[in-house]
Amino acid sequence: MSATGRRRAWQEVVCHHDLDPRNTVYQEQGGQLTPIALIDWDPAGPGRRVQDVARIVGQFLPLGPEVTDIANTARRVSLVADTHGLALTK
């Protein structure tokens, strides 16, 4: 965090460095699988939060030419970024 209390993308934090569905524990809730924990912290270490955010977006969200609902995908990317304290410029 900076002196103003705002998180900065370039500041180092403890990053997982290997976030993907294989390293996520899920639990069924209301007929849907909900992520409840992250495992495999061996590669964890200092890094910029934007590194983990990029990995989350690339591994968990459908991207590329198969995307038909661009607005929904953009909303989901923005949700991930916002959750990690990274504001996207519009």
Buried (B, 14 or more C-beta within 10 A) or exposed (E): EEEEEEEBBEEEBEBBBBBBEEBBEEEEEEEEEEEEEBEBEEEBEEBBBBBBBBBBBEBBBEEEEEEEEEEEBEEBBBEBBEEBBBEEEE
